[in-house]
Amino acid sequence: MDLNSGSTSPVLTDNTRLGIHSGLLPYSHSGSAFSPLFLTIPRKRPGLLDDVKSSLLDTMISSSPTHNKLLKDANNETAQSDADLAYRNWMCKYPSALASFEQIAKSANGKRIALFLDYDGTLSPIVDNPDNAFMSNAMRVAVRNVAKYFPTAIISGRSRDKVYEFVGLTELYYAGSHGMDIMGPVSPSHGDSTNCIKSVDKNGKEVNLFQPASKFLPLIDEVHKSLLEITKDIVGAKVENNKFCVSVHYRNVDQKSWSIVGDAVLELLKGYPRLRLTHGRMVLEVRPVLDWHKGKAVEFLLKSLGLTNCDDVLPIYVGDDRTDEDAFKVLREGNRGYGILVSPMPKESNAFYSLRDPSEVMEFLNALVMWKKKSVV
Ligand SMILES: O=P(O)(O)OC[C@H]1O[C@H](O[C@H]2O[C@H](CO)[C@@H](O)[C@H](O)[C@H]2O)[C@H](O)[C@@H](O)[C@@H]1O
């Protein structure tokens, strides 16, 4: 299978930044400033790749505010109170899910909640070494409790195995690789049967494995090896194989060298028109050109659980990153359920509510359990 041929090169970026019309995109997430977007650029057009490279660097810098501004501001009281004020103003648009709990509970009355949780930055704090992003035991207990009452799935950019290793709970559904690797319930109505295979989970229970990007596996493995090679001399760079996508972390790279990371990845991707580049929290992510994302994974899981087209279902999705915006958008546009953005600083989102950090996420999960326990007595 030759997935590398083609006369164009897919290169990441946010079309609003480069001012490129979304009609040029192989597919478009209309109207969202947050969805990961990518471009198909004629490979031989001189100068254009340079523009994309400098845009990528801008994006890497602007999407890493904690690295630049907040650290500098930490000891500055005025800056701190300005930041608090800005956060409070922002919460008028994205109210705290804790402060608004009664309202959420009211709309959940008589409905079945389906819970979707991101992992990094939502259930575990962001740390420098991605291999050490452990969740606390208290959080594990909270997730286990909530899963007793509501169907619960974790949807992560990590590989499904890795996120299971971190969470270690068998009572949940897991979707890895940004939803491109879903282990969900066996259901006659899961829609796309072509990419579904029957499997068994850690409990020996029959499950459905949905892997819409399975044909990209050899390509992802190949690009993973190349990424290891081209970043091996960049101090602090780390490449993580997430099975159907690959992460290139630059959190521990000196900011002066971020352009070296970005340029190297873009140069490599010129040869891979079937792959695209997106970015998250100090990470570049190489993934298949495929119209599939966390929002589609939510829809797929709801369908597998028999919870679509039901007025009595309230999906809640909690996440912190750009890739979670696809899920927030699906819920917002479908006018069903709530997205909850986890963020310690103001940012535009398709979510309805906000939580400041994983400790507030845990409080929210515990509140859901308490509310449910009370309502079943
Ligand atoms: O969808 P998620 O579960 O949020 O996964 C997204 C990425 O999360 C991880 O990277 C992020 O967390 C790391 C650990 O705290 C941090 O060091 C890194 O800077 C963050 O970007 C994970 O390592 C990536 O592979 C995921 O794609």
Ligand as a Chemical Component Dictionary entry (heavy atoms), coordinates in Angstrom:
data_LIG
# 
_chem_comp.id                   LIG 
_chem_comp.type                 NON-POLYMER 
_chem_comp.pdbx_formal_charge   0 
_chem_comp.three_letter_code    LIG 
# 
loop_
_chem_comp_atom.comp_id 
_chem_comp_atom.atom_id 
_chem_comp_atom.alt_atom_id 
_chem_comp_atom.type_symbol 
_chem_comp_atom.charge 
_chem_comp_atom.model_Cartn_x 
_chem_comp_atom.model_Cartn_y 
_chem_comp_atom.model_Cartn_z 
_chem_comp_atom.pdbx_ordinal 
LIG O1  O1  O 0 -6.161 13.675 24.888 1  
LIG P1  P1  P 0 -5.266 13.700 26.087 2  
LIG O2  O2  O 0 -5.491 12.561 27.021 3  
LIG O3  O3  O 0 -5.323 15.043 26.788 4  
LIG O4  O4  O 0 -3.797 13.538 25.492 5  
LIG C1  C1  C 0 -3.180 14.613 24.788 6  
LIG C2  C2  C 0 -1.678 14.483 24.887 7  
LIG O5  O5  O 0 -1.407 14.330 26.276 8  
LIG C3  C3  C 0 -0.064 14.051 26.641 9  
LIG O6  O6  O 0 0.708  15.228 26.507 10 
LIG C4  C4  C 0 0.315  16.265 27.383 11 
LIG O7  O7  O 0 0.519  15.835 28.742 12 
LIG C5  C5  C 0 1.893  15.560 29.102 13 
LIG C6  C6  C 0 1.925  15.022 30.517 14 
LIG O8  O8  O 0 1.337  15.913 31.411 15 
LIG C7  C7  C 0 2.724  16.836 28.917 16 
LIG O9  O9  O 0 4.093  16.587 29.244 17 
LIG C8  C8  C 0 2.601  17.310 27.469 18 
LIG O10 O10 O 0 3.280  18.541 27.296 19 
LIG C9  C9  C 0 1.135  17.495 27.094 20 
LIG O11 O11 O 0 0.991  17.831 25.719 21 
LIG C10 C10 C 0 0.503  12.906 25.852 22 
LIG O12 O12 O 0 1.855  12.719 26.194 23 
LIG C11 C11 C 0 0.312  13.116 24.360 24 
LIG O13 O13 O 0 0.798  11.997 23.651 25 
LIG C12 C12 C 0 -1.181 13.262 24.125 26 
LIG O14 O14 O 0 -1.439 13.424 22.756 27 
# 
loop_
_chem_comp_bond.comp_id 
_chem_comp_bond.atom_id_1 
_chem_comp_bond.atom_id_2 
_chem_comp_bond.value_order 
_chem_comp_bond.pdbx_ordinal 
LIG O1  P1  DOUB 1  
LIG P1  O2  SING 2  
LIG P1  O3  SING 3  
LIG P1  O4  SING 4  
LIG O4  C1  SING 5  
LIG C1  C2  SING 6  
LIG C2  O5  SING 7  
LIG C2  C12 SING 8  
LIG O5  C3  SING 9  
LIG C3  O6  SING 10 
LIG C3  C10 SING 11 
LIG O6  C4  SING 12 
LIG C4  O7  SING 13 
LIG C4  C9  SING 14 
LIG O7  C5  SING 15 
LIG C5  C6  SING 16 
LIG C5  C7  SING 17 
LIG C6  O8  SING 18 
LIG C7  O9  SING 19 
LIG C7  C8  SING 20 
LIG C8  O10 SING 21 
LIG C8  C9  SING 22 
LIG C9  O11 SING 23 
LIG C10 O12 SING 24 
LIG C10 C11 SING 25 
LIG C11 O13 SING 26 
LIG C11 C12 SING 27 
LIG C12 O14 SING 28 
# 
